[in-house]
Amino acid sequence: MNTFEQSLLSNMESFDLDLSPETVTQLADFYSLLMRWNDRLHLVAPCSPEEFAVRHVLESLLLLKHLPANAALADIGSGGGLPIVPCLIARPDLEATLIESSQKKVVFLREASNRLGLRTTIIAQPFENVPAPAVSIVTCRALDQFMRKLPALINWAPRGSKLLLFGGETLSEQLKRANVNFARFLIPQSEKRYLFLATD
């Protein structure tokens, strides 16, 4: 078992997760694939296998408890596939539309989706340029210029959908200004980063 897998297993309990051996293996396959592409595409900032397991993968999987069975999601600014790819690996019932404006990153997302057998539709456009798909949940973790684009993202999301967003105090203030109802959950092993569940 490699360092990445060991870190997943030793930290998953603090994230209230219980990952099957098959899921851990597939998450390790995703990590290996992303690392092979990362030098060329800069999908994520350089970090250790332990940090990637906790900060990127386990944090992404915090979404799972907010996702009903067979949910359809839209992930905005998918980039290196976070948070959506770990969620699709852990929950094969989920289906997602990945919207990413970088053509290079879209090539990686298609490769990851094909290799891992994920249920995805991948769109190589800024979200502002495409109509919102028929989904009940919109996720976003690392959109470029996120704070500037947040009002547009809120307006873009289908009526009645939930937004699952990652951020800190600044995001709290933005959501308050936008008159959006939200709850926030402190991310384990973090002092000031949160998962936000927002509804219009």
C-alpha positions as CSV (number, residue, x, y, z in Angstrom):
1,M,0.0,0.0,0.0
2,N,1.4,3.4,-1.0
3,T,1.6,6.6,1.1
4,F,-1.4,8.1,-0.6
5,E,-3.6,5.1,0.2
6,Q,-2.3,4.9,3.8
7,S,-3.1,8.6,4.3
8,L,-6.7,8.1,3.1
9,L,-7.2,5.2,5.4
10,S,-5.7,6.8,8.5
11,N,-7.6,10.1,8.1
12,M,-10.9,9.0,6.7
13,E,-12.5,8.5,10.1
14,S,-12.0,12.2,11.0
15,F,-14.0,13.0,7.9
16,D,-16.8,10.6,8.9
17,L,-16.0,8.4,5.9
18,D,-15.6,4.7,5.5
19,L,-14.1,4.0,2.1
20,S,-14.1,0.5,0.7
21,P,-10.8,-1.1,-0.5
22,E,-12.1,-0.8,-4.1
23,T,-12.8,2.9,-3.7
24,V,-9.3,3.5,-2.2
25,T,-7.7,1.7,-5.1
26,Q,-9.7,3.8,-7.7
27,L,-8.8,7.0,-5.8
28,A,-5.2,6.0,-6.0
29,D,-5.5,5.4,-9.7
30,F,-7.0,8.9,-10.0
31,Y,-4.1,10.4,-8.0
32,S,-1.5,8.6,-10.1
33,L,-3.2,9.8,-13.3
34,L,-3.4,13.4,-12.1
35,M,0.3,13.4,-11.0
36,R,1.3,12.2,-14.5
37,W,-0.5,15.2,-16.1
38,N,0.2,17.8,-13.5
39,D,3.7,18.8,-14.7
40,R,2.3,19.9,-18.0
41,L,-1.1,21.3,-17.0
42,H,-0.6,22.5,-13.4
43,L,-3.9,21.0,-12.3
44,V,-3.1,21.3,-8.6
45,A,-0.4,23.1,-6.6
46,P,2.6,20.8,-5.8
47,C,1.9,18.8,-2.5
48,S,2.8,15.6,-0.8
49,P,0.8,12.4,-1.2
50,E,-0.4,12.8,2.3
51,E,-1.6,16.4,1.7
52,F,-3.3,15.4,-1.5
53,A,-5.2,12.6,0.2
54,V,-6.4,14.8,3.0
55,R,-6.7,18.3,1.6
56,H,-8.0,17.4,-1.8
57,V,-9.6,13.9,-1.8
58,L,-11.1,13.6,1.7
59,E,-12.2,17.2,1.6
60,S,-13.9,16.6,-1.7
61,L,-15.7,13.6,-0.3
62,L,-17.4,15.7,2.4
63,L,-19.9,16.4,-0.3
64,L,-21.2,12.9,-0.2
65,K,-23.4,13.3,2.8
66,H,-25.3,16.1,1.0
67,L,-25.9,14.1,-2.2
68,P,-29.1,12.1,-2.5
69,A,-29.1,8.7,-4.3
70,N,-28.8,9.0,-8.1
71,A,-28.3,12.8,-7.9
72,A,-27.4,14.8,-11.0
73,L,-24.8,17.4,-10.4
74,A,-23.0,20.2,-12.3
75,D,-19.4,20.9,-11.3
76,I,-18.1,24.3,-12.2
77,G,-14.4,24.9,-12.9
78,S,-13.6,21.2,-12.7
79,G,-9.9,21.7,-13.4
80,G,-8.1,18.7,-12.0
81,G,-11.4,17.0,-11.2
82,L,-11.8,18.2,-7.6
83,P,-14.2,17.8,-5.9
84,I,-16.3,15.9,-8.4
85,V,-14.1,13.0,-9.5
86,P,-13.5,11.5,-6.0
87,C,-17.3,11.8,-5.4
88,L,-18.1,10.0,-8.7
89,I,-15.6,7.3,-7.8
90,A,-17.0,6.7,-4.3
91,R,-20.7,6.9,-5.5
92,P,-21.2,5.2,-8.9
93,D,-24.9,6.2,-8.7
94,L,-24.0,9.9,-9.3
95,E,-24.0,11.5,-12.7
96,A,-22.3,14.9,-13.3
97,T,-21.8,17.6,-15.9
98,L,-18.3,19.0,-15.7
99,I,-17.9,22.5,-17.0
100,E,-14.4,23.7,-17.5
101,S,-13.2,26.6,-19.7
102,S,-9.6,25.4,-20.1
103,Q,-9.3,23.2,-23.2
104,K,-6.2,21.5,-21.8
105,K,-7.8,20.6,-18.6
106,V,-10.8,19.2,-20.4
107,V,-8.5,16.8,-22.2
108,F,-7.4,15.5,-18.7
109,L,-11.0,15.3,-17.4
110,R,-12.0,13.2,-20.4
111,E,-9.0,10.9,-19.9
112,A,-9.8,10.5,-16.2
113,S,-13.5,9.9,-16.9
114,N,-12.8,7.3,-19.5
115,R,-10.1,5.5,-17.5
116,L,-12.2,5.4,-14.3
117,G,-15.5,4.7,-15.9
118,L,-17.3,7.7,-14.6
119,R,-20.8,8.9,-15.6
120,T,-20.0,12.4,-16.9
121,T,-20.8,15.0,-19.6
122,I,-17.8,17.3,-20.1
123,I,-18.3,20.8,-21.5
124,A,-15.3,22.9,-22.6
125,Q,-16.8,26.4,-22.0
126,P,-17.1,29.0,-19.2
127,F,-20.3,28.2,-17.3
128,E,-21.6,31.7,-18.2
129,N,-21.7,30.6,-21.9
130,V,-23.8,27.5,-21.5
131,P,-27.4,26.9,-20.2
132,A,-27.6,25.2,-16.8
133,P,-28.2,21.5,-17.1
134,A,-31.2,19.9,-15.4
135,V,-29.4,19.2,-12.1
136,S,-30.4,19.4,-8.4
137,I,-26.9,20.3,-7.1
138,V,-24.1,22.6,-8.3
139,T,-20.6,22.2,-6.9
140,C,-17.6,24.4,-7.1
141,R,-14.2,24.3,-5.4
142,A,-11.6,26.2,-7.4
143,L,-13.1,28.4,-10.0
144,D,-10.9,31.2,-11.3
145,Q,-12.0,34.6,-10.0
146,F,-14.5,32.8,-7.8
147,M,-15.6,35.7,-5.7
148,R,-16.2,38.0,-8.7
149,K,-18.2,35.3,-10.5
150,L,-20.2,34.1,-7.5
151,P,-23.3,36.3,-8.2
152,A,-23.4,35.0,-11.8
153,L,-23.1,31.5,-10.5
154,I,-25.9,31.9,-8.1
155,N,-28.1,33.3,-10.9
156,W,-27.0,30.6,-13.3
157,A,-27.9,27.6,-11.0
158,P,-31.2,26.0,-11.7
159,R,-34.1,27.3,-9.6
160,G,-34.5,25.1,-6.5
161,S,-31.0,23.6,-6.7
162,K,-28.5,23.5,-3.9
163,L,-25.0,24.9,-4.2
164,L,-22.1,23.1,-2.4
165,L,-19.1,25.5,-2.3
166,F,-15.8,25.5,-0.5
167,G,-14.4,28.7,1.1
168,G,-13.7,30.8,4.1
169,E,-15.1,33.9,5.8
170,T,-15.0,35.9,2.6
171,L,-17.5,33.5,1.0
172,S,-19.7,33.8,4.1
173,E,-19.8,37.6,3.5
174,Q,-20.5,37.2,-0.2
175,L,-23.4,34.8,0.4
176,K,-24.9,37.2,3.0
177,R,-24.7,40.1,0.5
178,A,-26.4,38.0,-2.1
179,N,-29.3,37.2,0.3
180,V,-28.7,33.5,-0.1
181,N,-29.7,31.1,2.7
182,F,-26.8,28.9,3.7
183,A,-25.3,26.6,6.3
184,R,-21.6,26.1,6.7
185,F,-19.7,23.1,8.0
186,L,-16.1,23.4,9.3
187,I,-13.8,21.2,7.3
188,P,-12.1,18.6,9.5
189,Q,-8.4,19.3,10.3
190,S,-9.0,22.9,9.3
191,E,-9.5,26.1,11.4
192,K,-11.2,28.4,9.0
193,R,-12.2,26.6,5.8
194,Y,-15.8,25.5,5.3
195,L,-18.1,23.6,3.1
196,F,-21.1,25.8,2.4
197,L,-24.6,24.5,1.5
198,A,-26.5,27.3,-0.1
199,T,-30.1,27.4,-1.3
200,D,-31.9,30.2,-3.2
